Amino acid sequence: MPGIDVIIVFVVIAFILLSLYREWMGAAFTFFIAVMVLGIFKILTPAEILQGFANEQIAVIIMLLLLGDAIRQTSVIEIFFSRIFPTSSTYRGFLARMMLWVGGFSAFLNNTPLVAVMMPYVHQWSRRNNISSSKLLIPLSYAAILGGCVTLIGTSTNLIVSGMVIDQDIIPDMAPLEMFDFVWVGLPMLVIGFLYLYFFSFRLLPSRASALEDFSDSERKYLVEAEIRSNSGLIGKVVKDVDFKGKYGLLVVEICRGKEIFQIREGNFVLSEGDVLRLAGDHNNIAGLLSDVSDLTVPSVGMMSKLKRSQIVEIVISHNSSLITKQVKDIYFRGNYDSALLAIHRNGERIRGGIDDVKLKAGDVLLLLAGDNFTSHIENEIDFYVISRVKELRKPEKYKIWALFGGTLLAIFLAAVKLVPLFIGLLIVLAMINILKVVSSKDLPKSIDYNLGVIIALSLALGTAMIKTGVADMIANTVIQVFLPFGRVSLLVGIYLITTILAAYITNKAAVAIMFPIAITAAKNLPLDPMPFVLVVSFAAAANFLTPIGYQTNLMVYGPGGYNFKDFFKIGLPLTIIYMVVTIAILSYMYFPN
C-alpha cells in the first residue's frame, strides 16, 4: 500500500498534466501550485524548493536569452539575412538557404529571436514569388529546432537537463554534460532533417493564405523615388530584364533622367547611374531600400540614412492641417519634425509628377524616416497624426557588433575547451556590452523570461520530490518491466516515446521535469550507463515536431502560417519517427556496444 506522500506526488503529477493539457492556467503558475502543495504536506522542505533557483544552468539560460535579445536589438542578424535572402528565386533555393543559416545559427544562439527575425523575410519572399508562406514557416521552425539540438546551449531544454544532471544525487559520480555531447545525434539529424524538409515539405504542407497575407494584400501602396547608386548592379541593365517585383517587391511606374520621363513600356531602356525610379509598393519593401547593400537609395533621406537609430512611421494629414495645398518641398520635414519623407499614398489615386512637387491633401498618408527627436517635435502637432510605427532601424558601430558576437562566441569556445566556465564567460560578455553601451542597460532586463526561470527551478523541485518519495523508482521499474523484455534498446524507445508525447501536449519543460528522474532511476536500477537515458529525454523533449504547442517556435509560426494541428502532425510525425530511430541507433551504438 503506497504511503500518503506517494499518493500526493502522483496527484500533483496528474494535476500538472491536466492543467497544461487543458490550459487551466499558465505553466509557471501550474508548477507553483504543484510545488506549493508538496511544501504544505512537508514532502519538500523550503530549502529543497528554493534549491533550484541557485542552479547555475538557470542563470546560463537567462544570460543566453539576454545576449540573444541584444543581438536582435542591434539588427545584425537582420542585416545579415537581408544580404543573403533576396537573391533566392526558387522555392527550394530559398528553403535550403533559410534552413542552412537558421539551423547553423540555432546551434549557438537562442532560436526564438532567429525565427522572429526571419519571419518577415519569409512573408516578403512569399508575396513576391506567389508562394504561400505556409509552405515555408513550419520548415523555418523545424530548422531552428534541429539546429538547437546540436549543442548544449542550442536549446533551453538541453540546459535544463544539464542542470538536473548536476543537481541529482542518484548517481553521484555522473559527469556533467559537455558542450558537444549532443553533436553525435544532433548533427546527423540536422542533415537528415534538412534533406527531409527539402524534398517533402512542399508536398506535405498546405498552400494556405494566412491572416497576415490577407492583410498584406490590402496594404497601402506608396509612391517612392529611388536613385540608382554609383556602384549599383543595375547600371547597364535593360529595364525589362530586371525583376523589380521579385527582387524588391516594388513596381516601376516611370523613370526620370534629368528632366526627361520615360514610361515602363519602353522596355529597352538601359539603366544608368543617377537615374531616378518612381516605384510603387508597401511600406515593408520600401523600408528595404534603406539597406546599405541595396542597389537603390532614397535621395530625400539624405544624411538621415547615417543615423545610428531611427524608425519608419506612417502619418495621415488631418482635415484641418496647415500642410494642405503645400508642396512637399516647402514643408522641410528635417528641420520641423526631425524626419524625412520616404513615400506618399493617396487612397488609390495615382500621383503624377515628382514627389517634391506634390501638393498635400487631407487624408494623404506619408511614410517618414524619423529620428530620435521626432516624438518631441510632434508632441502638440495637429497637422497630422501618427497611425503606425512600421519599423525600427539600428546601425550599431562595427566594434560593438564584434564585441557582442565575438565575445559570445569566445565565451562558448572557452567553455567548450574547459578553460572558462560558461557562466563566467557570459557574465563577462554581458558586463562588456553594458560598458560599451551596445544596448541600453535599461532595456536589457526587459527581455528576461522570468516565467521560464520559475518553471525550470520548480521543475527541479518536482524531480526532487519524485526521487525522495520513491515515485520515480516505482514508475521507472514499471517502464523497465514493460520494455526491458524486448532488450535495452526498447527501453530507450519507451522513454523516448513517453517523453515526446508529453512534450507535444504539455510542453517540453514539463516533460523533462517528469521524465528525467524516471530515466535516471531506471539507469541506476538496471544498472546501466545513465548518459544515453539522459540524452534520450533531452532529444525527445527538444526535437518537438508533432504539435504547435510543444515548442515556442512552432507556436510562433502557427497563426501567421494559417496552420491547424493536423498540418504539424502530417509533416511532423515522419520527422519525429526518423529522429527517434536515429537517436536510439546512435546512442545504442555508443553506449550499448554489446
C-alpha positions in Angstrom: 0.0 0.0 0.0 1.7 3.3 -1.1 2.1 5.9 1.6 0.3 9.2 1.6 3.4 11.1 0.3 3.5 8.8 -2.8 -0.3 9.4 -3.4 0.1 13.1 -3.1 3.0 13.2 -5.6 1.0 11.1 -8.1 -1.9 13.5 -7.7 0.4 16.5 -8.2 1.8 15.0 -11.4 -1.8 14.3 -12.7 -2.7 17.9 -11.9 0.3 19.2 -13.9 -0.6 17.0 -16.9 -4.2 18.0 -16.9 -3.6 21.7 -16.2 -1.1 22.1 -19.0 -3.1 19.9 -21.5 -6.4 21.6 -20.8 -4.7 25.1 -20.4 -6.4 25.7 -17.0 -3.6 28.1 -16.1 -0.1 29.1 -17.2 2.8 26.7 -16.9 4.6 28.8 -14.3 1.5 29.1 -12.1 0.8 25.4 -12.5 4.2 24.4 -11.3 3.9 27.0 -8.4 0.6 25.4 -7.2 2.1 21.9 -7.6 5.3 22.6 -5.6 3.3 24.6 -3.0 1.2 21.5 -2.3 4.3 19.5 -1.9 5.6 22.0 0.5 2.4 22.2 2.5 2.4 18.4 3.0 6.1 18.6 4.0 7.2 16.4 1.2 9.6 19.2 0.2 11.4 21.5 2.6 11.7 25.2 1.9 15.4 24.6 1.2 14.6 21.9 -1.4 12.0 24.1 -3.1 14.4 27.0 -3.3 17.5 25.0 -4.3 16.6 25.1 -8.0 16.8 28.9 -8.1 20.5 28.6 -7.3 21.1 26.2 -10.2 23.8 27.5 -12.5 22.1 26.4 -15.7 19.1 28.7 -15.0 21.4 31.7 -14.9 23.1 30.5 -18.1 19.8 30.2 -19.9 18.8 33.7 -18.8 22.1 35.2 -19.9 21.9 33.4 -23.3 18.4 34.9 -23.7 19.7 38.3 -22.8 22.5 38.0 -25.3 20.1 36.8 -28.0 17.9 39.8 -27.4 20.9 42.1 -27.5 21.8 40.6 -30.9 18.2 41.1 -32.1 18.2 44.8 -30.9 21.4 45.5 -32.9 19.7 44.2 -36.0 22.9 42.5 -37.0 21.1 39.2 -37.9 18.5 41.2 -39.8 21.3 42.9 -41.8 22.9 39.6 -42.5 19.7 38.0 -43.6 18.9 40.9 -45.9 22.2 40.2 -47.7 21.7 36.5 -48.3 18.0 36.0 -49.0 16.7 38.4 -51.7 18.8 36.6 -54.3 17.0 33.3 -53.9 14.4 33.0 -56.7 13.2 29.4 -56.4 11.2 27.8 -53.6 13.9 25.1 -52.9 16.7 27.6 -53.3 15.1 29.9 -50.6 14.2 26.9 -48.4 17.7 25.5 -48.5 19.3 28.8 -47.7 16.9 29.6 -44.9 17.3 26.2 -43.2 21.1 26.2 -43.6 21.6 29.5 -41.9 18.8 29.3 -39.3 19.8 25.8 -38.3 23.5 26.8 -38.1 22.8 29.9 -36.0 20.4 28.0 -33.7 23.2 25.7 -32.5 24.8 28.6 -30.7 22.1 31.3 -30.4 18.6 31.3 -28.9 16.3 30.2 -31.7 13.2 32.3 -30.8 14.7 35.7 -31.9 16.1 34.0 -35.0 12.7 32.8 -36.1 11.2 36.2 -35.2 13.7 38.0 -37.4 13.3 35.5 -40.3 9.5 35.5 -40.5 9.2 38.9 -42.2 11.7 37.7 -44.9 9.6 34.6 -45.4 6.4 36.6 -45.9 8.0 39.1 -48.2 9.6 36.4 -50.4 6.3 34.5 -50.5 4.4 37.6 -51.7 7.0 38.4 -54.3 7.0 34.8 -55.7 3.3 34.0 -55.3 4.0 31.0 -53.0 2.1 30.7 -49.8 4.2 31.3 -46.7 2.6 28.2 -45.2 5.0 26.2 -47.4 7.9 27.8 -45.5 7.1 28.7 -41.9 6.9 25.2 -40.5 10.3 24.4 -42.1 11.6 27.6 -40.5 10.5 26.5 -37.1 11.8 22.9 -37.6 15.2 24.1 -38.8 15.5 26.2 -35.6 14.6 23.1 -33.5 17.0 20.8 -35.4 19.9 23.3 -35.1 19.2 23.8 -31.4 19.6 20.1 -30.7 23.2 20.1 -31.9 24.9 21.7 -28.8 24.3 22.1 -25.1 23.4 25.7 -25.4 21.3 25.4 -28.6 18.0 25.0 -26.7 16.9 25.7 -23.1 15.7 22.0 -22.9 19.3 20.8 -23.1 20.4 23.2 -20.5 17.6 22.2 -18.1 18.6 18.6 -18.4 22.2 19.6 -17.8 21.1 21.4 -14.6 19.2 18.3 -13.5 22.3 16.1 -14.0 24.3 18.5 -11.8 21.5 18.6 -9.1 20.7 14.8 -9.0 22.3 12.6 -6.3 21.0 9.2 -7.5 24.3 8.6 -9.4 26.8 10.8 -7.5 29.8 10.2 -9.8 27.9 11.0 -13.0 29.9 13.5 -15.2 28.1 16.8 -16.2 27.0 17.3 -19.8 29.6 18.9 -22.0 29.0 21.4 -24.9 29.2 18.8 -27.7 27.8 15.7 -26.0 24.7 16.3 -28.2 26.5 16.7 -31.5 26.7 12.9 -32.3 23.0 12.8 -32.7 22.2 16.4 -33.3 24.5 17.0 -36.3 23.4 13.9 -38.3 19.8 14.7 -37.6 20.3 18.3 -38.7 21.5 17.0 -42.1 18.7 14.3 -42.3 16.0 16.7 -41.2 17.3 19.2 -43.8 17.0 16.6 -46.6 13.6 15.5 -45.4 12.2 19.1 -45.4 14.0 19.9 -48.7 12.3 17.1 -50.6 9.0 16.6 -48.9 7.9 19.9 -47.2 6.3 21.4 -50.4 4.3 18.2 -50.9 3.2 17.8 -47.3 2.4 21.4 -46.3 -0.8 23.2 -47.3 -1.0 26.2 -49.6 -3.0 28.4 -47.3 -3.3 32.2 -47.1 -2.7 33.4 -43.6 -4.4 36.4 -42.0 -1.2 38.3 -42.3 -1.1 37.7 -46.1 -4.7 38.6 -46.5 -3.9 41.8 -44.7 -0.8 42.4 -46.7 -2.7 42.2 -50.0 -4.8 45.2 -48.9 -1.9 47.3 -47.6 -1.4 50.8 -48.8 0.7 51.2 -52.0 3.1 54.1 -51.7 4.9 56.1 -54.4 8.6 56.4 -53.7 11.5 57.8 -55.6 14.8 55.9 -55.6 18.1 56.7 -57.3 20.5 54.2 -58.8 23.7 54.2 -56.7 27.2 54.7 -58.2 28.2 51.1 -57.6 24.8 49.6 -58.3 24.4 46.2 -60.0 21.5 47.8 -62.1 23.8 50.0 -64.1 23.9 48.9 -67.7 20.9 46.6 -67.4 17.8 46.8 -69.6 14.6 47.6 -67.6 12.6 44.6 -69.0 15.4 42.2 -67.8 15.2 43.4 -64.2 12.6 41.7 -61.9 11.9 44.6 -59.7 8.8 42.9 -58.3 10.7 39.7 -57.4 13.9 41.4 -56.1 12.5 44.5 -54.3 8.7 43.8 -54.1 8.2 47.1 -56.0 6.7 48.1 -59.3 8.3 50.6 -61.6 5.9 53.4 -62.5 8.3 55.6 -64.5 11.9 56.5 -64.8 13.4 60.0 -64.7 16.7 61.0 -66.3 17.4 64.7 -65.8 14.2 66.4 -66.9 13.1 63.6 -69.2 10.5 61.0 -68.0 10.3 57.5 -69.5 7.4 55.1 -69.1 8.0 51.4 -68.2 6.5 50.3 -71.5 9.8 51.5 -73.1 11.3 48.1 -72.1 14.6 48.6 -74.0 15.6 51.5 -71.7 19.1 50.9 -70.3 19.6 52.0 -66.7 22.4 54.4 -65.7 23.9 55.8 -62.6 21.7 58.6 -61.2 18.5 57.5 -62.8 15.5 58.1 -60.5 12.9 55.4 -60.5 9.4 56.1 -59.3 8.3 52.9 -57.7 5.1 51.7 -56.1 4.9 49.2 -53.1 4.1 48.7 -49.5 6.0 50.1 -46.5 7.9 46.9 -45.8 9.5 46.8 -49.2 10.2 50.5 -49.2 12.0 50.1 -45.9 14.3 47.6 -47.7 15.6 50.5 -49.9 17.3 51.9 -46.8 19.7 49.0 -46.6 23.3 49.8 -47.1 23.5 46.9 -49.6 20.6 48.0 -51.7 21.2 48.9 -55.4 19.0 51.9 -54.9 19.0 54.8 -52.5 16.2 57.3 -51.4 17.6 60.8 -52.1 15.1 62.5 -49.9 16.5 60.8 -46.8 20.0 62.5 -47.2 22.2 62.3 -44.1 19.4 60.8 -42.0 20.4 57.4 -43.5 23.6 57.7 -41.3 21.6 57.8 -38.1 22.5 55.0 -35.6 18.9 54.7 -34.6 15.8 55.7 -36.5 12.3 54.5 -37.2 9.8 54.4 -40.1 6.4 55.8 -39.2 3.1 56.3 -41.1 1.3 59.6 -40.6 -2.0 60.9 -42.0 -2.7 64.5 -42.9 -5.6 65.9 -40.8 -8.6 67.7 -42.3 -7.7 71.0 -40.6 -4.0 70.7 -41.4 -2.0 73.8 -42.3 0.0 71.5 -44.7 -2.9 71.1 -47.1 -2.1 72.5 -50.5 1.6 72.9 -49.6 4.1 71.3 -51.8 6.3 68.6 -50.2 9.5 70.6 -51.0 8.2 73.6 -49.0 7.5 71.7 -45.7 11.1 71.0 -44.6 10.4 67.8 -42.7 14.0 67.5 -41.5 14.1 70.8 -39.5 10.4 70.9 -38.4 9.9 67.2 -37.5 13.3 65.5 -37.4 12.2 63.3 -40.2 12.5 62.7 -43.9 9.7 61.9 -46.4 10.1 58.4 -47.9 6.9 57.9 -49.8 3.3 59.0 -50.2 -0.1 57.3 -50.6 -3.3 58.9 -51.8 -6.2 56.5 -51.3 -5.8 54.6 -54.6 -5.3 57.8 -56.6 -2.3 57.9 -58.9 0.1 60.6 -58.1 1.7 62.3 -61.1 5.0 64.1 -61.2 7.8 64.2 -58.7 7.1 63.7 -55.0 8.7 67.1 -54.1 6.1 68.8 -56.3 3.1 67.0 -54.8 0.6 69.3 -53.1 -0.7 67.6 -50.0 -4.4 66.8 -49.4 -6.3 65.8 -46.3 -6.1 62.1 -45.9 -2.8 61.7 -47.6 -0.7 59.0 -45.8 3.0 59.7 -45.7 5.8 57.3 -44.8 8.6 59.1 -42.8 12.0 58.1 -41.6 12.0 59.6 -38.1 15.0 60.5 -35.9 15.2 60.4 -32.1 13.6 63.8 -31.7 10.6 63.1 -33.8 8.3 62.3 -30.9 9.1 65.5 -29.0 8.7 67.6 -32.2 5.2 66.4 -32.8 4.0 66.4 -29.2 1.4 69.0 -29.8 1.1 68.5 -33.5 -2.4 68.8 -35.1 -1.4 68.9 -38.8 -1.1 65.1 -38.9 -1.5 62.1 -36.8 0.8 59.1 -36.4 -1.1 55.9 -37.4 1.6 53.3 -37.0 5.3 52.8 -36.3 6.3 50.4 -39.0 9.9 49.5 -38.2 12.8 50.5 -36.0 16.2 50.7 -37.7 19.5 50.4 -35.9 23.0 50.8 -37.3 25.5 50.0 -34.5 29.2 50.6 -34.8 31.2 47.7 -36.1 33.3 47.4 -33.0 30.1 46.9 -30.9 28.9 44.2 -33.3 32.3 42.4 -33.0 32.3 42.9 -29.2 28.8 41.3 -28.9 29.3 38.4 -31.5 33.0 37.8 -30.8 32.6 37.9 -27.1 29.7 35.4 -27.2 31.5 33.0 -29.5 34.7 33.3 -27.4 32.8 32.5 -24.2 31.2 29.4 -25.9 34.6 28.3 -27.2 36.4 28.7 -23.8 33.6 26.8 -22.2 33.8 24.0 -24.8 37.6 23.6 -24.2 37.0 23.8 -20.4 39.2 26.9 -19.8 36.4 29.2 -18.5 33.0 28.1 -17.2 30.2 29.3 -19.5 28.5 31.1 -16.6 31.6 33.2 -16.0 32.2 33.8 -19.7 28.7 35.0 -20.4 28.8 37.2 -17.3 31.9 39.0 -18.6 30.3 39.4 -22.1 27.1 41.0 -20.5 29.3 43.3 -18.5 31.3 44.3 -21.5 28.3 45.1 -23.8 26.8 47.2 -21.0 30.1 49.1 -20.6 30.3 49.7 -24.3 26.6 50.6 -24.5 26.0 48.1 -27.2 22.4 48.0 -26.0 20.6 50.1 -23.4 21.2 48.7 -19.9 17.6 49.8 -19.0 16.1 47.8 -21.9 18.1 44.6 -21.5 16.4 43.3 -18.3 13.0 43.6 -20.0 13.9 40.6 -22.1 14.4 38.3 -19.1 11.9 35.5 -19.2 11.0 35.2 -15.6 8.4 32.6 -16.2 10.9 30.3 -17.8 13.2 30.7 -14.8 10.4 29.9 -12.4 9.3 26.8 -14.4 12.8 25.4 -14.5 13.5 26.0 -10.8 10.2 24.5 -9.7 10.6 21.5 -12.1 13.8 20.7 -10.4 12.0 20.7 -7.1 9.3 18.3 -8.5 12.1 16.0 -9.6 13.5 16.0 -6.1 10.0 15.1 -4.7 9.6 12.2 -7.2 13.0 10.8 -6.2 12.6 11.4 -2.5 9.2 9.7 -2.2 10.2 6.7 -4.4 7.7 7.7 -7.1 10.4 7.9 -9.7 11.6 4.5 -8.7 8.1 3.0 -9.0 7.5 4.4 -12.4 11.0 3.5 -13.6 10.5 -0.1 -12.5 7.2 -0.2 -14.4 8.8 1.1 -17.5 11.6 -1.4 -17.1 9.1 -4.3 -16.7 7.2 -3.3 -19.9 10.1 -2.6 -22.2 13.2 -4.4 -21.0 12.0 -7.9 -22.0 12.4 -6.7 -25.6 16.0 -5.5 -24.9 17.8 -2.4 -23.6 17.2 -0.6 -26.9 13.5 -1.0 -26.5 13.8 0.6 -23.0 15.3 3.7 -24.7 12.4 3.6 -27.2 9.8 3.5 -24.4 11.4 6.5 -22.6 11.7 8.4 -25.9 8.0 7.8 -26.8 6.6 8.8 -23.4 8.8 11.9 -23.3 7.9 13.1 -26.9 4.2 12.6 -26.3 4.3 14.5 -23.0 6.4 17.3 -24.7 4.0 17.5 -27.6 0.9 18.1 -25.5 2.1 19.6 -22.2 5.3 21.5 -23.2 8.9 20.1 -23.3 9.9 21.6 -20.0 7.2 19.8 -18.1 8.1 16.6 -20.0 11.7 16.8 -18.9 10.6 17.6 -15.3 8.6 14.4 -15.1 10.7 12.0 -17.2 14.3 12.9 -16.1 14.0 11.4 -12.6 12.3 8.3 -14.1 15.0 7.8 -16.8 18.0 8.2 -14.5 16.4 5.9 -11.8 15.9 3.3 -14.5 19.6 3.5 -15.4 20.6 3.1 -11.8 18.3 0.1 -11.1 19.5 -2.0 -14.1 22.4 -0.8 -13.7 23.4 0.8 -17.0 25.3 3.9 -18.2 23.0 6.8 -17.4 24.2 9.0 -20.3 22.0 7.5 -23.1 19.0 7.7 -20.8 19.6 11.4 -20.1 20.3 12.2 -23.7 17.2 10.4 -24.9 15.0 12.5 -22.6 16.7 15.7 -23.8 16.4 14.9 -27.5 12.8 13.6 -27.2 11.7 16.8 -25.4 13.6 19.2 -27.6 13.0 17.7 -31.0 9.3 18.5 -30.9 7.6 18.5 -34.3 4.2 16.9 -33.6 2.1 19.9 -32.3 2.3 23.7 -32.3 2.1 23.9 -28.5 5.1 21.7 -27.8 7.8 24.2 -28.7 7.8 28.0 -28.7 9.0 28.4 -32.4 6.1 26.1 -33.5 3.7 28.4 -31.7 5.3 31.5 -33.3 4.5 30.2 -36.8 1.2 28.6 -36.0 -1.1 31.7 -36.5 0.9 33.5 -39.2 1.1 30.4 -41.3 -2.7 29.8 -41.1 -1.9 26.2 -39.8 -4.0 23.8 -37.8 -2.9 20.9 -35.6 -3.2 18.4 -38.5 -0.6 20.3 -40.5 2.0 19.9 -37.9 1.1 16.2 -37.3 1.2 15.4 -41.0 4.8 16.7 -41.6 6.0 16.3 -38.0 5.1 12.6 -37.4 7.5 11.2 -40.0 10.3 13.5 -38.8 9.6 12.5 -35.2 9.9 8.8 -36.1 13.1 9.4 -38.1 14.6 11.4 -35.2 13.7 8.7 -32.7 15.2 5.9 -34.9 18.4 7.8 -35.5 18.7 8.9 -31.8 18.2 5.3 -30.5 20.5 3.8 -33.1 23.4 6.2 -32.4 23.1 6.1 -28.6 22.8 2.3 -28.6 25.9 2.0 -30.8 27.8 4.4 -28.5 26.7 3.2 -25.1 25.5 -0.4 -25.6 28.2 -1.8 -27.8 27.5 -5.5 -26.9 
